[in-house]
Amino acid sequence: MSHPADDERILAAMERGLTHDDPALSARMETLNQQFPGQPERPAKACSRRDPRLVTAAVLAVIAVLALILTAALNTTPAPPDGEVTRPAAHSAVVAPDR
């Protein structure tokens, strides 16, 4: 791994070479630098991997929501057809008359 001083020296040499090879480009770049002072150069954003804990938590949350939806859908009682009266099973037992 190179030291920052080495990097600066290499970049300065590259800049001198580009200025010598293409003075028009150098003039344009200097104009842009004057128009936008204080704009730091942004390094290329490295491709970062997602945190496995975050992915696991998101997957578990989706599964939990789907489980709640399925539970709610399967536990609903269907509406009786029109005109029918439904009675709870405990009250619908037939009682034999006393003799």
N, C-alpha and C positions, 0 to 999 in steps of 0.2 A: 504494500500500500504506500502510495507516495505522500510526501508531506505537503501541506498547503503552500509552502514557499516554492516548492518545485512546480506545483500546479500553476501558480501565478506566473512563474518564469516561462513556462511552456505557453500559457495563454497570451502573454505579452509578445512572445516570439511569433505566434500565429497571427496576432493582430497586426504586428509590423509587416508580416508577409502579405496579408490581405490588403493592407493600406498601399503597399508598394505595387501589388498586382492590379488592383482595381480602385483607383482614387475616387471615382464617382460613387461607388458603393460606400466607401469610407465617409464621403461628404454627406450622403443620405443618412447614414447611421448616426453621424454626429448631429445632424439636424433633428432627428427623432429623439436622441438623447437630451437635447436642449428643450424640446417640446414637452417631454414627459420626464421631468426630473424626479428623483426619489422613487421611481418605480423599480423595486428590486426584481432581479431576474428570478423567475420561478424555475426551480429544477423540475425535471420530468418526474411526474408522480409515479412512484413504483407501484406495480400491481400488488395489492395487498390481499392476503387471504382472509376470508371471514373467520371470525372467532367461532370455533366449534361449539362452544357452550351456547352462544347466541342462536346458532342454527338449530341446535337441539331444543332449546326453549321454544323457538318459533314453531317447530314441527309438533312438539307436544301440545302447544296451545291450539293449533289447528285441529289436532286429533280430539282434544277435549271439547272444542266447540262442536265438531261433528258428532261426537258421542252425545252431547246434550240435545242436539237437534233430533237425532234418531230416537233417543229415549223419550223425548216429548211427543214425537210423532207416533211412536208405537204404543204409548200408554194412554192415548186419548180413546175414549169410548165412542163408537160410531153413533150418530144420531139415529133414533128410531124412525122407521118409515112413517109417513103422515097417517094420523088416525090411530096408531097403536099406543097403548099405554104400557110402559115397562114398570115392573115391580122388582124390588130387590129380591134376591134369591131367598133370603131368610124369611120373608113374609109370604112367599108363594107356596109354602109347603101345604099339602092337603092334610087336613085334620079329620080323623075318622070320628063319626058321630058316636056318642055314648049310648049303650044299649041297656 
